[in-house]
Amino acid sequence: MTGVLAFVSPGAAADAGGFHPVARSPLERHFRDAGATFAERDGWLVAVSVPDEQEHLAAVGVADLSHLTKLEIRPSAHVPSLATDCYKVWYAISPRRALVLCEAHDAAAVRSAVEGRFVLDVTAQVAIVAIIGPEAGTVLRRLTHLHHFPSGGEVAHVTAHVLEQGGGFWIVCPQEYGHYMADVALDRAGALGGGPVGVDALGGAR
């Protein structure tokens, strides 16, 4: 069951009348200002590389993973038959709701496996700020009091969820706070010698 809100899925966008729709992350401006190289992937404009990103990763890198598909699934119980290579995160927000993060090309497999449950694509509603590198924990401690993961609570005065993933942390927040969350994370990372990185530099961490 996909519900009556299926039209909000970015995957529903299509070329029409010479217009080519491309989804943009609320973090885009930070990465554009940093000189990032962008590429279109799965209908999103994605920051794939940033100058000096390897130097940043030696301390702590901040990446934009907002292009990942985000599916809200109800109820939240995990489906044992669903192969873990079809998704990156299955996070039970509550007994009623789970957030599943996956690549766009794996979304169909996830939907098929949970057939009969309510599934809502919330990709465009949620931003993901990834903090990766040796000082990732230090940056996170300067943003939140949360100390066990996955967990939800206040991060930089915003209600968000923190997932321990890819050798670092992913901060999942409402898209309207994505630019602000990246701003704060980049400020803390910069004080430690870190900075923005593109998704291609993350390798298996994305």
N, C-alpha and C positions, 0 to 999 in steps of 0.2 A: 504494500500500500504506500503510495507516494504522497497522497493527500492533494488537496486543491491548490497548494502553494508550489507545485512543481515548476511553475513559470518563473520563479525567482532563481532557478539554477542557472549559473553562467553558461552551462552546456546548451541551454535553450537558445542562445544567441546565434544568429546566422547572418551571412552577408545578404544585403538587400539594397537595391537601387544605387550600387556603387559604394555603399558604406560597408566597411569591414570593422566589426566591433572587436575591441581588445580590452580585456579587463586590466585595471591598474590598481596596484597596491597603495594603501595610504602611506606607506613608507617610501614610495618612489622618489619623492623630492630629496630626501636625505641622500639616497644613493646617486641620484643625478648630480647633486652638488659635489659629491665625492668623485665624480668622473667615471662612474660605472658604465660598463658596456651592457646593453640590454639585448635580449632576444625574445621572440614570441614563442611561448611554449604552452600548449594546451589552452590556447585562447587568452593567455596572460602575458603581459610585458614583464619579463623577469630580469632582475639584475644578476647577470651570470658571472661577472668579474669586476674587480675594483683595483685601481692602482695601489701597490704596497700591501695587498691583502695577505701575502705570506708573512710579512713582518708583523702584521696585526695578529694573525693566528698564533704566532709564537707567544703572544701574551693572552689576548682574548679578542675574538672576532664577533661581530654582530651582523647577522644575516637576516634576510627577509624571506620567509617561507610561506607567505600569505597565499601563494598560488596553489598550495596543496588543497585537494578537495576535502571538504569537511562535511560529514554527514551526521545529523542527529538521529539517533535510533532509539525507539521506545518499544518494549522495555529494554533495560540496559544489559541484561544477562548476555555474556559472550556466547557466540555460536561455535561450539567445538569443531565443527566440520569446516570452518572457514580457515584456509591456510594463512599462516601469519605473514607470508610474503605478499599477500594481497593488501595489507595495510601496514602503516607505520605505528599507529597508536590506536588502541581501543581503551578509552578512558571512561569509566563509569562515574558520571557526575553525581548521580543519585540512583536509587533502585529503579527509578522510572526512566532515566535518560542517560544515554551514552554518547560520547563524541568520538567518531572514528575519523582518523586522518589518513589519507591515502593519495597516491598519484591518480591523476584524472583517468588514466587508462585502466585503472583497477577498480574504479567506482562501480562498474557494471557487475563485477564479480561479487563485490560486497553486497550490492542490492539483491542479487540473486540468492545469496546465501541466507539473507535475513528476510526472505519473502514471507509476507504475512504480518510483518511488523510495520509500524509507522516509520517512514524514512523521510527526513526533510533535509534538503541540501542547503546548508547555511554558509557555504563557501564565501559568498560576498559579504557576509555579516561579521566575519571574524578575521582578525589579523594574527600573524604568528611572528614573533621576534625571537630569533635563535641566538643564544649566547654560547659560544664554543671556544674552548682553549683552556690552558692551564689556570688562568685566573677567572674562569667562568663562575666558580663558586663565590669568589670575592665580590664580583659585580652583583651577583644575585643577592648576597647578604646586605649589600648597600641599597637594595631596592625593596626588600621585603623581610618580614619576620618569619615567614614560612620556612620550615626546616625539614619537612618530610614530603616526598613526592611520589606519585602525582598528588597535587593538592590544590584547592581553591582558596582564595582569600584576597587580601589587599596587597597589591604590588604597585609601588609608586603612587599610592592613593587611588588606584583604580582596581575594581573588582576583576580579577583575572584568574587563570589557572596556570600552574607551572608543572611541566612534565620534564622528567629527567630523561634525556634522549640524545643519542649520537655523541656521547662524551661531553655533554653540556646540558643546557636547559632550554626548553622552548616555552616562551610566555605566550599564552593564548588569551587574547583580549578582544573586546568589541572593536570593530574596524574604525569607529569614530575616534578611538583613543590610540590607534596604531601609530600615528605620526608622533604623538606625545611620548608613547612608551619607547619608541626607538630613540627619540631625542634624549631621554633620560638614560637609557642603556648606553648610548654612544658617549655621553658625557662621562659616565662612570668608567667605561672601557678606555676612553682616551687618557684618563688620569693614570692608567696602568700600562700605557704603551700600546693599547689595542685600537681597534677601529672597524669600519665596515668591511665586509667580505662578500663576494659573490657566491651564489649557490654552487657553482662548479668547483669552487675551492674546498667545499665541505666533503666531497667524496661520499663515503658511506654514511656520513653524519646527517645527510638530508633525506 
